[in-house]
Amino acid sequence: MLYKPNMLSNLDAVLSKGYLAIDKKYDKLITSLRTAYAKGLTLDKQQTSYDDLIDGFRLGLKPFTFK
């Protein structure tokens, strides 16, 4: 599963560059992003709230490349 680190690094790039605006009504996604914890380039799902939401978001970014 080589794509997982790339998906996490894309998510990091989107967030750190300020490319993302999330409406406050999506509070579970916001919580998921705030509680996300990675070991290396792997998401630690045991420590991340609503990990299924962050997985869906990362999957949605898969076709894109951010640097």
C-alpha positions in Angstrom: 0.0 0.0 0.0 2.4 2.6 -1.2 -0.3 5.2 -1.7 -1.0 5.8 2.0 2.1 7.9 2.8 1.5 10.0 -0.3 -2.1 10.6 0.7 -1.0 11.7 4.2 1.6 14.0 2.8 -0.9 15.5 0.4 -3.2 16.2 3.3 -0.4 17.8 5.2 0.5 20.0 2.3 -3.2 21.1 1.8 -3.5 22.0 5.5 -0.1 23.7 6.0 -0.4 25.9 2.9 -3.9 27.0 3.8 -5.6 25.6 0.8 -8.5 24.3 2.8 -11.6 26.0 4.2 -14.1 23.9 6.2 -17.4 25.2 7.3 -17.9 24.9 11.0 -21.0 22.7 10.5 -18.6 19.9 9.6 -17.5 19.7 13.2 -16.6 16.0 13.1 -14.2 16.5 10.2 -12.6 19.4 12.0 -12.3 17.3 15.2 -10.8 14.5 13.1 -8.2 16.8 11.6 -7.3 18.3 15.0 -6.9 14.9 16.6 -5.0 13.3 13.7 -1.8 11.7 14.9 0.8 10.2 12.6 3.7 7.9 13.2 6.1 8.7 10.4 3.9 8.9 7.4 1.2 6.5 8.7 -2.0 7.7 10.4 -2.4 6.3 13.9 -6.1 5.5 13.8 -6.2 4.5 17.5 -5.4 8.1 18.5 -7.4 9.9 15.8 -11.1 10.7 16.3 -13.5 9.9 13.4 -10.7 8.2 11.5 -13.1 7.2 8.8 -13.8 10.8 7.9 -10.1 11.6 7.6 -9.6 8.5 5.5 -12.4 9.7 3.1 -10.9 13.1 2.9 -7.4 11.7 2.2 -8.9 9.4 -0.5 -10.5 12.5 -2.1 -7.1 14.1 -2.4 -5.5 11.1 -4.0 -5.7 12.3 -7.6 -3.9 15.6 -6.7 -0.3 16.3 -6.0 0.7 19.1 -3.6 4.3 20.1 -2.9 
